[in-house]
Amino acid sequence: MSRLARGTLCLLAGVALSAPLTADAAPGPLPPDMRSAFYGSPEDPPTPFLYGVSPARAGVHYTASNEWHIDLYTNAITNVGGGFVGVGSDQCWLLIGWQRPERAWLIDYDPHVRDMHRLYTAFFIMSPDYATFRRLWDIDVNPTVKKVLETIWPSTSIQAELFMRYLANRHRVRKRLDGLRENMGAIGRKTFMTDVETFNWTRNFVAEGRTRALVGDLFGGEAMRGLSEVARAQGIPIRVFYVSNVEQYRNYDANFRENIQALPHDDKSLVLRTMLTWSLNGDYRYVAQPLANFKAWVARPETVGLQWMHKLPFNLSPDPAYHRFDHPPGVAVRE
């Protein structure tokens, strides 16, 4: 078991919370054997190179998302349960709050993003409400943040690493959280930022040990297969598999194909992806695809990458939009 896994198990074994958990109950603490397996599967080694949609975007740490209409997925995933596997940073916490899964694997090939999830985890556990959580990202609370990290993470080296990440990213996170809260509040969307029950549920879910942040690469050889094995053994179909726009960085290779096929799924399982439309609207197109359908496409050698399956239409509307893709495998579809 990794040092992080051992530290997380210590965290979940008996942290003194700043306030008791609420009645907005998540499923409850995992049994010890399930918790050990959940935290014990392997991570991937950090990648030596961070890809981007263009050479200019390579090397960027996406510690805060720039996907501003992630709420377009809400109707497709509300209360579907099962398991969550997702890349990226804050957008995962929004999706989890709508999905209400039984387990959540927060993966990214960038350790900086993994560490942002560690910070979110600590701040959720120690915050009785969103106002407290948000306050921890302000510039004048360094002693409090250090105390939170000391309380949650036994390892002094992890404490130091997380505090460094915190100092480097808190302005970006603060700006993102405030922008999301304004946007979601304006449309009446319930999130951990705008709704007490959703915040309480998320906090309980984290404190009960049902989230795990790990270095995981969709093109890697260990993390995805390991978490899939655990999910299958524990009877958890992956109902939401969120890939952001990773498919626009690289074409599919043998590792990617094997990782996709390994995911346990059922007829409620969806792949959620974003497709960059930045030059048109400074945002993305938000696409959902049945996971079984995606597996069928990926099983074909002819599906070299996303562009060999799904292309954006020529007359794309400038408004960010939700689209469901469920065409049978064949010639790439433009829609």
C-alpha positions, 0 to 999 in steps of 0.5 A: 500500500502506498504512503498516501494510502496509509496516510488516508486510512489514518485520516479516516480512522479518527479525525476530530472534525470541526463540527459533527457530520450532518443527517444529510447522509452519504452511504456510510463508512466503508467496511475495513476490507473494502476501504483497504482495497479502495485505497490500496490499488496502484497509482501510475508514475507521474508523467514526464510530459503534460500534453495540451491541445496545442504546443502552446498549451503543453505543460499547463497544470489544470489545477482549476477548470475552465469548463464553465457549463459543466452543469449541462450534464446534470439531467443525465447523471442526477442520482444515478449512483454507482461509481465515479471515475474522473480526471481534472479538478473542481469539475469532479466535485460538481459531478459527484454532488449530482451523481451521488455515487458510492465511490469516487476515484479522482484521477489525473496524470498530473500530481499537481491536480491530485494534490488539489483534490487532497486539499479539497478533501482536507477542507471539506472534512474540516469545514462545517459549511461552505462559507468556512470551506471558501474562507480557507482559500483566502490569503490571510489564513495561512496558519489555519490552513497549516493546522488543517493539513497537520490535522488531516495528513500525518506525513510532514512531507505531504503537509509541506507539499500540499501547502506549497500547492495551496500557496501557488493555486489559491488565487486561481481556485478562489476565482474559479469557486466564486465564478462557479457559485455566481453562475450556478446560483443564477440558474438555480443549480444545486452544488456544494457551493450553493446548496446546504444539503449538497455541501453536507452530503459531499462532506459526509461522503468525503469523511466516510472515506469514499473518495480517493485522489490518485495519480492515474493516467487514462493512457497508463498501465496501472491505475485505471486497471487497478481501480476497475478491478476494485470496483468490479470486486466490490460490485460498483459499476462505473456510472460516470466516467468523466474524461474532460477533453483528454481525447483531444490531446492524444490518439488512443493507444493499446493501454487506453483501449485496455483501460476502457474495456476494463471498466465495469459498466451497466446500462446506466453508465456514461462517458462524459467528455468536453470538446474544445470550441474555445475560438467560437465561445471560450468554452466547450461542447458537453457530450455524453455517450453510453460507456458500452457504446464507447467500448464498442467504438474503442474496440475497433482498430479503425477508431484511432482517436476521437476524430475517428468517432465524433467530429464537431459540426461545421455549423456549430452554434456559439452557445455551449450545448449538451449533446448525446452521442450514441451512434453505432461504430462505423464511419466518424459522425459529424454532429 
